[in-house]
Amino acid sequence: MYRSEQPMKHRILATLAAGVSLAALTAPGIAAAQTAPAGGQGETAFLEEIIVTARKRVEQSQDVPLAMSAFSNETLERQGIEDPLDLQFSVPNLLLVGNDRPTIRGVGNNAISSTADNGTGVLLNFVPIGTRTGDEFFDLERIEVLRGPQGTLYGRNTTGGTINVITAKPTDEVEGYVNAQYGNFDSVRLHGAINLPLADAVQQRFAAFYLKRDGYTKNLGTGNSIDGRDQYQVRSSTRLNVSENTRVDLVFNYSKEDSSRSRENKRLCKATPNLGCSPFELGFDSPDVSGVIFQRLLAPFTGVLVAPGFNIYAGAPNPTDLREVAADTDSTFKGEQTSTTLEISHEFGDFSLISLSGHSWGKSEANTDFDNAALPFRFLTPVTYTASRGNQVTTDRLITTDSFTSFGRTWYQEFRIVSDMAGPFNFTVGGNYFDTRGAAAFEIWHPAVELIAKNIFRLPDTAWNFFNGSPYARTKSWAGFGEGYYNVTDDTKVTVGLRYTEDKKAIRTRTIFLSAPPPFTVGSGKFDAVTGRVSLDHKADLGFTDETLLFASYSRGFKSGGLNAGSTNQPTFKPEKINAYEIGAKNTLAGGRLQANLSAFYYDYSDLQLGQRTGTGTLTVNGDADIMGVEGEFLFAPTENWLFNTNIAFLDTEIGSFQTFDPANPAQWNGTGTPTRTPAVLVDLKGKELPYAPDTKITIGGQYTMPVGGTGWDATLRGDYSWQSSYWAREFNTPNDKIKSWSTANITLRFTNEDSGLSLEAFVRNIANEDNITNSIIESDLVGSYRNVRILEPRTYGLQVQYKF
């Protein structure tokens, strides 16, 4: 990665100045456009003003002194945002790691532990109940993405920010919609909703979603397509208007999936003896497994089951096409989840009492070929062994699979009081309780393990495969919080917030590997913190703007610590804490035709959690880092026909002095001679960049709408483009950790008839059919430390029909 020669603080000042200059330069031209609008469609065209509840009170998005991106349902449809992978293209400094770990401004989850938490909170109707970020978006009211620590109102595990998905609520009218989409890869995407006012006091809404498509990756080993989807979700939303002052909203979701979803898409490796794969170079080799444990485990069977000088990976194909793999088995994924949110609000005088409850339950099982290869290797004689869960085979092939299973349930309860008094002071005060319990296991079925355990060590069948699991992991958390707002003048407001959080975590875990099942290792820990926020915002008259909100803030974020179960030297790892300093400006110009929002920030990031993986063990340790950056979001409607949106973000991250071992190159081989794994050598990460924190990200979108004759139809042509610079997949910043810069471009042609409620759309996404690698993980040295990478979707295209009634 190449850094700019310009110091980061100069880049921040330059971008802020450029944003203000843009507003100043464009304002006169826009004013002229207002007096002579294109097409004679009226003299004023205002941008959509989104009402949000980012601070758990109703406000306009431009009045909230926070860096945030808000998307109404109309915006989501307009920009083709169908899932979190799409959302990341439209939010500054948001990156989705895999399918389940959002990172904002370089803050995410780099720990490896069943008790580790994400740094970005993903909420459903403001409830942290384990919502999967892989879920599709449908029938939503809006999405709010808050950037920066939200340690006061949202609390634990929001050091990066929050993504709040808010579902559409019932109304007092019979209405709804149906949306049907068909595209390449035989993709069928259906969703819709119907709203039914059952009585004056009872309103009901039902919504459903279905997706089925072929996989984007071809498995040459089986001849099948993998990483496909077959999933559905149903939702019931009920609103009870108990009285003029009391309202109840109950939302229930159920989702199920049985797909060939892949955890990662492609294996990359440049073979090197002993290490398996080179730590400096990637390629399409299979690992050199001469020093890998599974090769050695079969050695005692030389001449009986295996030939002298055998090599498990010899001749194993690895296609050079990133959309092709060669594996003995196809990936599979099964998942099921329910979630319920209940909000009860009651107004009394100038105050509202809100009760927010949530519950979720879910389970999943993901299976894949453990060695990621269709091995040409053959036993000298057929062997009977377990090839996968419950699947015993007799074959001369070496088939090995792994399985990751998980189960979880969560309860959440919050009470808060929100004031709306006429005087200069208002407040939000409340408390919440969070209780989540889960179980997870990672298992490997390998004939070498079973043969040794069964025939040589004479172990019970529970030890015939590798097992690492935690049948019990639990977190109990409670917090009290308050935030006060004081109007110093009509235009100047001070916000002060404070929160105390206490987490208690416990785990029971064990690893079984060529030994009798050992007793469970039990661990527990308590983590607490005081977090808060102080901010000053002022509505200023800059002369060239219609309205400007300037703000400056200090906030403190807290992500709970966790447990290194089984580690006697370091049984726990510390909580992460961020002291964040931010300044910003939200500008509305030219009669509401232009919004220009800017922010600059600095993070003092302490006790950053970094997970380390070697062999069959993992350990999460703590370090420090500094983060600074600048963001700009612009929305521009020069006429009623044109609409443009642009985001730009710069980020600079740096790890402090921190020493650890690199599992890809523990002995720090320099590329000459024969590499070894021992003795392990400490590496100092001082000055390295944080993972998944690109220096630069730019998004540009634009559309033009025009009437189609006198037919009552409008045609809208829209294009979107997103680019981000290279970044690192690991904190070691080695050549193999580098993710190259990538971009994606989409185009949409939509025909809409508002009178009939009908719209027709043709779309092409990832027009250039780029194979964009976005994520890379290093696999265990048990299989040669190769890299598994995740790739964005290829070019997709299709047609969509929507009917609103």
Backbone hydrogen bonds, N-H to C=O, Kabsch-Sander energy under -0.5 kcal/mol:
donor,donor_aa,acceptor,acceptor_aa,energy
3,R,1,M,-0.6
10,H,7,P,-0.5
11,R,7,P,-1.8
12,I,8,M,-2.4
13,L,9,K,-2.1
14,A,10,H,-2.5
15,T,11,R,-2.4
16,L,12,I,-2.4
17,A,13,L,-2.4
18,A,14,A,-2.4
19,G,15,T,-2.4
20,V,16,L,-2.2
21,S,17,A,-2.6
22,L,18,A,-2.6
23,A,19,G,-2.0
24,A,20,V,-2.3
25,L,21,S,-3.0
26,T,22,L,-2.3
27,A,23,A,-1.6
29,G,25,L,-0.5
30,I,26,T,-1.9
31,A,27,A,-2.3
32,A,28,P,-1.9
33,A,29,G,-1.6
34,Q,30,I,-1.6
35,T,31,A,-1.0
35,T,32,A,-0.5
36,A,32,A,-0.9
40,G,37,P,-1.4
41,Q,38,A,-0.9
47,L,592,G,-2.2
50,I,48,E,-0.7
52,V,59,E,-3.1
55,R,57,R,-0.5
56,K,53,T,-2.3
59,E,52,V,-2.5
61,S,50,I,-2.5
63,D,60,Q,-2.1
64,V,61,S,-1.2
66,L,64,V,-2.3
68,M,66,L,-0.8
69,S,145,V,-2.3
71,F,143,I,-2.7
73,N,141,E,-1.2
76,L,72,S,-2.4
77,E,73,N,-2.2
78,R,74,E,-2.6
79,Q,75,T,-2.4
80,G,77,E,-0.9
81,I,76,L,-2.4
82,E,80,G,-1.0
86,D,83,D,-0.8
87,L,83,D,-1.9
88,Q,84,P,-1.9
89,F,86,D,-1.2
90,S,86,D,-0.5
90,S,87,L,-1.6
91,V,88,Q,-0.7
94,L,91,V,-1.5
95,L,103,T,-2.6
97,V,95,L,-0.7
97,V,101,R,-2.6
98,G,96,L,-0.7
100,D,97,V,-0.9
101,R,97,V,-1.2
103,T,95,L,-3.1
104,I,107,V,-2.2
105,R,93,N,-2.5
107,V,104,I,-1.8
108,G,106,G,-0.6
116,A,113,S,-1.6
121,G,119,G,-0.5
121,G,161,G,-2.2
123,L,121,G,-0.6
123,L,163,I,-2.9
124,L,127,V,-2.2
125,N,123,L,-0.5
125,N,165,V,-2.7
127,V,124,L,-1.6
129,I,127,V,-1.6
131,T,122,V,-0.5
135,D,132,R,-1.5
137,F,82,E,-3.1
141,E,166,I,-2.6
142,R,166,I,-1.6
143,I,71,F,-2.0
144,E,164,N,-2.1
145,V,69,S,-2.8
146,L,144,E,-0.6
146,L,162,T,-2.3
147,R,67,A,-2.7
147,R,145,V,-0.5
148,G,160,G,-2.5
150,Q,158,T,-1.8
154,Y,150,Q,-1.4
155,G,150,Q,-1.5
157,N,558,F,-1.9
158,T,155,G,-0.7
158,T,558,F,-0.6
160,G,119,G,-2.9
161,G,119,G,-0.8
162,T,146,L,-1.7
163,I,121,G,-3.1
164,N,144,E,-3.0
165,V,123,L,-2.7
165,V,163,I,-0.6
166,I,142,R,-2.3
166,I,164,N,-0.6
167,T,165,V,-0.6
168,A,139,D,-2.1
175,E,173,E,-0.8
175,E,195,N,-0.9
177,Y,193,A,-2.2
178,V,803,Y,-2.0
179,N,191,H,-2.9
180,A,801,V,-2.9
181,Q,189,R,-2.1
182,Y,799,L,-2.6
183,G,187,S,-2.1
184,N,797,Y,-2.2
187,S,183,G,-1.5
187,S,184,N,-0.8
188,V,212,K,-2.9
189,R,181,Q,-2.4
190,L,210,Y,-2.8
191,H,179,N,-2.2
192,G,208,A,-1.9
193,A,177,Y,-2.1
194,I,206,F,-2.4
195,N,175,E,-3.6
196,L,204,Q,-3.9
198,L,196,L,-1.0
198,L,202,V,-0.9
199,A,202,V,-2.2
203,Q,239,R,-2.5
204,Q,196,L,-2.5
205,R,237,S,-2.7
206,F,194,I,-2.4
207,A,235,R,-2.4
208,A,192,G,-2.2
209,F,233,Q,-2.6
210,Y,190,L,-2.8
211,L,231,Q,-2.5
212,K,188,V,-2.2
213,R,229,R,-2.2
214,D,185,F,-3.0
216,Y,227,D,-0.6
217,T,226,I,-1.9
218,K,323,R,-2.6
219,N,217,T,-0.5
219,N,224,N,-3.3
220,L,218,K,-0.9
220,L,325,V,-3.3
222,T,219,N,-0.8
223,G,219,N,-2.5
224,N,219,N,-0.7
226,I,217,T,-3.4
227,D,260,S,-2.7
229,R,213,R,-1.6
231,Q,211,L,-2.5
232,Y,256,K,-2.3
233,Q,209,F,-2.3
234,V,254,Y,-2.6
235,R,207,A,-2.8
236,S,252,F,-2.6
237,S,205,R,-3.0
238,T,250,L,-3.0
239,R,203,Q,-2.9
240,L,248,V,-2.7
241,N,201,A,-2.7
241,N,239,R,-0.5
242,V,240,L,-1.3
243,S,246,T,-1.7
247,R,345,S,-2.5
248,V,240,L,-2.4
249,D,343,E,-2.8
250,L,238,T,-2.8
251,V,341,T,-2.7
252,F,236,S,-2.9
253,N,339,S,-3.1
254,Y,234,V,-2.3
255,S,337,Q,-2.7
256,K,232,Y,-2.3
257,E,335,G,-2.7
258,D,230,D,-2.5
259,S,333,F,-2.5
265,N,789,V,-2.6
266,K,789,V,-1.5
268,L,787,R,-2.7
269,C,283,G,-2.4
270,K,281,E,-0.6
271,A,269,C,-0.5
272,T,276,G,-1.4
275,L,273,P,-2.8
276,G,272,T,-1.9
277,C,275,L,-1.1
278,S,270,K,-3.3
285,D,269,C,-2.6
288,D,276,G,-2.3
289,V,287,P,-0.9
292,V,289,V,-1.6
294,F,782,L,-0.6
295,Q,292,V,-0.9
296,R,292,V,-1.5
297,L,293,I,-2.2
298,L,294,F,-0.8
298,L,295,Q,-0.5
299,A,296,R,-0.9
301,F,298,L,-1.9
302,T,299,A,-2.1
303,G,306,V,-3.6
304,V,301,F,-1.8
305,L,301,F,-2.9
306,V,301,F,-1.7
310,F,307,A,-1.5
314,A,311,N,-1.2
316,A,313,Y,-2.6
322,L,320,T,-0.5
324,E,321,D,-2.0
325,V,218,K,-2.7
328,D,373,A,-1.0
332,T,367,N,-2.2
333,F,259,S,-2.7
334,K,365,E,-2.4
335,G,257,E,-2.3
336,E,363,K,-2.4
337,Q,255,S,-2.3
338,T,361,W,-2.9
339,S,253,N,-2.1
340,T,359,H,-2.9
341,T,251,V,-2.5
342,L,357,S,-2.6
343,E,249,D,-2.7
344,I,355,S,-2.6
345,S,247,R,-2.6
346,H,353,L,-2.2
347,E,245,N,-2.4
348,F,351,F,-2.8
351,F,348,F,-1.5
352,S,418,V,-2.2
353,L,346,H,-3.0
354,I,352,S,-0.5
354,I,416,R,-2.8
355,S,344,I,-2.9
356,L,354,I,-0.5
356,L,414,E,-3.0
357,S,342,L,-3.0
357,S,355,S,-0.5
358,G,412,Y,-2.4
359,H,340,T,-2.3
360,S,410,T,-1.9
361,W,338,T,-2.4
362,G,408,G,-2.5
363,K,336,E,-2.4
364,S,406,S,-2.2
365,E,334,K,-2.5
366,A,404,F,-2.6
367,N,332,T,-2.3
368,T,402,D,-2.0
370,F,368,T,-0.6
370,F,400,T,-1.3
371,D,400,T,-0.5
372,N,369,D,-0.7
374,A,326,A,-1.1
375,L,373,A,-1.1
377,F,312,I,-0.6
379,F,396,D,-2.9
380,L,305,L,-3.4
383,V,395,T,-2.7
385,Y,383,V,-0.6
385,Y,393,V,-2.3
387,A,385,Y,-0.7
387,A,391,N,-2.5
388,S,391,N,-1.1
391,N,388,S,-2.7
392,Q,390,G,-0.6
393,V,385,Y,-3.0
395,T,383,V,-2.2
398,L,377,F,-0.6
399,I,397,R,-0.9
400,T,398,L,-0.5
401,T,445,W,-1.3
402,D,368,T,-2.6
403,S,443,E,-2.4
404,F,366,A,-2.8
405,T,403,S,-0.5
405,T,441,A,-2.4
406,S,364,S,-2.2
407,F,439,A,-2.6
408,G,362,G,-2.5
409,R,437,R,-2.3
410,T,360,S,-2.3
411,W,435,D,-2.7
412,Y,358,G,-2.3
413,Q,433,Y,-2.3
414,E,356,L,-2.5
415,F,431,G,-2.5
416,R,354,I,-2.1
417,I,429,V,-3.0
418,V,352,S,-2.5
419,S,427,F,-2.6
420,D,350,D,-2.8
426,N,485,Y,-2.3
428,T,483,E,-2.6
429,V,417,I,-2.1
430,G,481,F,-2.7
431,G,415,F,-2.3
432,N,479,A,-2.2
433,Y,413,Q,-2.7
434,F,477,S,-3.2
435,D,411,W,-2.4
436,T,475,T,-2.5
437,R,409,R,-2.6
438,G,473,A,-2.9
439,A,407,F,-2.4
440,A,470,S,-1.9
441,A,405,T,-2.2
442,F,468,N,-3.2
443,E,403,S,-2.4
444,I,466,F,-2.1
445,W,401,T,-2.9
446,H,444,I,-0.6
450,E,446,H,-2.1
451,L,447,P,-2.9
452,I,448,A,-2.0
453,A,449,V,-2.6
454,K,450,E,-2.6
455,N,451,L,-2.3
456,I,451,L,-0.6
456,I,452,I,-1.6
457,F,452,I,-2.7
459,L,453,A,-3.3
463,A,460,P,-2.3
464,W,461,D,-1.5
466,F,444,I,-2.0
467,F,512,I,-2.2
468,N,442,F,-2.4
469,G,510,R,-2.3
470,S,440,A,-3.4
472,Y,508,R,-1.1
473,A,438,G,-1.7
474,R,506,A,-2.7
475,T,436,T,-2.5
476,K,504,K,-2.7
477,S,434,F,-3.1
478,W,502,E,-1.8
479,A,432,N,-2.1
480,G,500,Y,-1.7
481,F,430,G,-2.9
482,G,498,L,-2.1
483,E,428,T,-3.2
484,G,496,V,-3.1
485,Y,426,N,-3.3
486,Y,494,V,-2.8
487,N,424,P,-2.7
488,V,486,Y,-1.0
488,V,492,T,-1.3
489,T,492,T,-1.5
493,K,537,D,-2.8
494,V,486,Y,-2.8
495,T,535,S,-2.7
496,V,484,G,-2.1
497,G,533,R,-3.2
498,L,482,G,-2.5
499,R,531,T,-2.6
500,Y,480,G,-2.3
501,T,529,A,-2.4
502,E,478,W,-2.3
503,D,527,F,-3.6
504,K,476,K,-2.8
505,K,525,G,-2.8
506,A,474,R,-2.2
507,I,523,G,-2.5
508,R,472,Y,-2.6
509,T,521,T,-2.6
510,R,469,G,-2.0
512,I,467,F,-3.1
513,F,511,T,-0.5
521,T,509,T,-3.8
523,G,507,I,-2.4
525,G,505,K,-2.3
527,F,503,D,-2.7
529,A,501,T,-2.1
531,T,499,R,-2.3
531,T,529,A,-0.5
533,R,497,G,-1.8
534,V,554,Y,-2.8
535,S,495,T,-2.5
536,L,552,A,-2.7
537,D,493,K,-2.5
538,H,550,L,-2.8
539,K,491,D,-2.6
540,A,538,H,-0.8
540,A,548,T,-2.1
542,L,540,A,-0.8
544,F,542,L,-1.1
546,D,588,T,-2.2
547,E,588,T,-2.0
548,T,540,A,-0.8
549,L,586,K,-2.6
550,L,538,H,-2.9
550,L,548,T,-0.6
551,F,584,G,-2.5
552,A,536,L,-2.1
553,S,582,E,-2.9
554,Y,534,V,-2.8
555,S,580,A,-2.3
556,R,532,G,-2.3
557,G,578,I,-2.5
559,K,576,E,-2.5
562,G,573,F,-1.8
564,N,571,P,-2.6
565,A,563,L,-1.0
567,S,564,N,-2.2
568,T,566,G,-0.6
573,F,562,G,-2.3
576,E,559,K,-2.3
577,K,606,S,-2.2
578,I,557,G,-1.7
579,N,604,D,-2.1
580,A,555,S,-3.3
580,A,578,I,-0.7
581,Y,602,Y,-2.8
582,E,553,S,-2.4
583,I,600,A,-2.5
584,G,551,F,-2.6
585,A,598,L,-2.6
586,K,549,L,-2.6
587,N,585,A,-0.6
587,N,596,A,-1.6
588,T,547,E,-3.0
589,L,594,L,-2.9
592,G,589,L,-0.8
593,R,589,L,-1.0
593,R,590,A,-0.9
594,L,589,L,-1.7
595,Q,635,L,-2.9
596,A,587,N,-2.3
597,N,633,E,-3.1
598,L,585,A,-3.0
599,S,631,E,-2.2
600,A,583,I,-2.8
601,F,629,G,-2.4
602,Y,581,Y,-2.4
603,Y,627,I,-3.8
604,D,579,N,-2.6
605,Y,603,Y,-0.8
605,Y,625,A,-2.2
606,S,577,K,-2.9
606,S,604,D,-0.7
608,L,623,G,-2.6
610,L,608,L,-0.5
610,L,621,V,-2.9
611,G,110,N,-3.3
612,Q,619,L,-3.4
614,T,617,G,-2.2
617,G,614,T,-2.7
619,L,612,Q,-2.4
621,V,610,L,-2.7
621,V,619,L,-0.5
623,G,608,L,-2.0
625,A,605,Y,-3.0
626,D,654,E,-2.6
627,I,603,Y,-1.9
628,M,652,D,-2.4
629,G,601,F,-2.1
630,V,650,F,-1.8
631,E,599,S,-2.9
632,G,648,I,-2.7
633,E,597,N,-2.8
634,F,646,T,-3.2
635,L,595,Q,-2.4
636,F,644,F,-2.9
637,A,593,R,-3.1
643,L,703,Q,-1.8
644,F,636,F,-3.0
645,N,701,G,-2.6
646,T,634,F,-2.5
647,N,699,T,-2.4
648,I,632,G,-2.4
649,A,697,K,-2.3
650,F,630,V,-2.8
651,L,695,D,-2.5
652,D,628,M,-2.8
654,E,626,D,-2.3
655,I,688,K,-3.2
656,G,624,D,-3.1
660,T,683,V,-2.1
665,N,662,D,-1.2
667,A,676,T,-0.6
668,Q,665,N,-1.7
681,V,666,P,-3.7
683,V,660,T,-3.5
685,L,658,F,-3.4
685,L,683,V,-0.6
687,G,655,I,-3.0
688,K,685,L,-2.6
692,Y,728,W,-3.0
693,A,690,L,-0.6
695,D,726,S,-0.8
697,K,649,A,-2.1
698,I,723,W,-3.2
699,T,647,N,-2.6
700,I,721,Y,-3.0
701,G,645,N,-2.8
702,G,719,G,-2.3
703,Q,643,L,-2.2
704,Y,717,L,-2.0
705,T,641,N,-2.2
706,M,715,A,-2.4
708,V,713,W,-3.0
709,G,707,P,-1.0
711,T,708,V,-1.9
713,W,708,V,-0.5
714,D,752,T,-2.7
715,A,706,M,-3.2
716,T,750,R,-3.1
717,L,704,Y,-2.2
718,R,716,T,-0.5
718,R,748,T,-3.0
719,G,702,G,-2.5
720,D,746,N,-2.3
721,Y,700,I,-2.9
722,S,744,T,-2.4
723,W,698,I,-2.9
724,Q,742,W,-2.2
725,S,696,T,-2.7
727,Y,739,I,-2.0
729,A,737,D,-2.8
733,N,730,R,-1.2
736,N,279,P,-0.8
737,D,734,T,-1.6
738,K,734,T,-0.6
738,K,735,P,-1.0
739,I,727,Y,-3.6
740,K,738,K,-0.6
742,W,724,Q,-1.6
744,T,722,S,-2.2
746,N,720,D,-2.8
747,I,764,V,-2.6
748,T,718,R,-2.8
749,L,762,A,-2.7
750,R,716,T,-2.9
751,F,760,L,-3.2
752,T,714,D,-2.7
753,N,758,L,-2.8
757,G,753,N,-1.6
758,L,753,N,-1.2
759,S,802,Q,-2.3
760,L,751,F,-2.8
761,E,800,Q,-2.5
762,A,749,L,-2.5
763,F,798,G,-2.1
764,V,747,I,-2.4
765,R,796,T,-3.2
766,N,745,A,-0.5
767,I,745,A,-2.7
769,N,766,N,-2.3
772,N,770,E,-1.2
773,I,771,D,-0.7
774,T,790,R,-2.6
775,N,790,R,-1.2
777,I,788,N,-2.6
779,E,777,I,-0.5
779,E,786,Y,-2.9
783,V,780,S,-1.6
784,G,781,D,-0.9
785,S,780,S,-1.9
787,R,268,L,-2.3
788,N,777,I,-2.6
789,V,266,K,-2.6
789,V,787,R,-0.5
790,R,775,N,-2.4
792,L,772,N,-2.8
796,T,765,R,-1.8
798,G,763,F,-1.8
799,L,182,Y,-2.6
800,Q,761,E,-2.7
801,V,180,A,-2.8
802,Q,759,S,-2.5
803,Y,178,V,-2.6
804,K,757,G,-2.9
805,F,176,G,-2.5
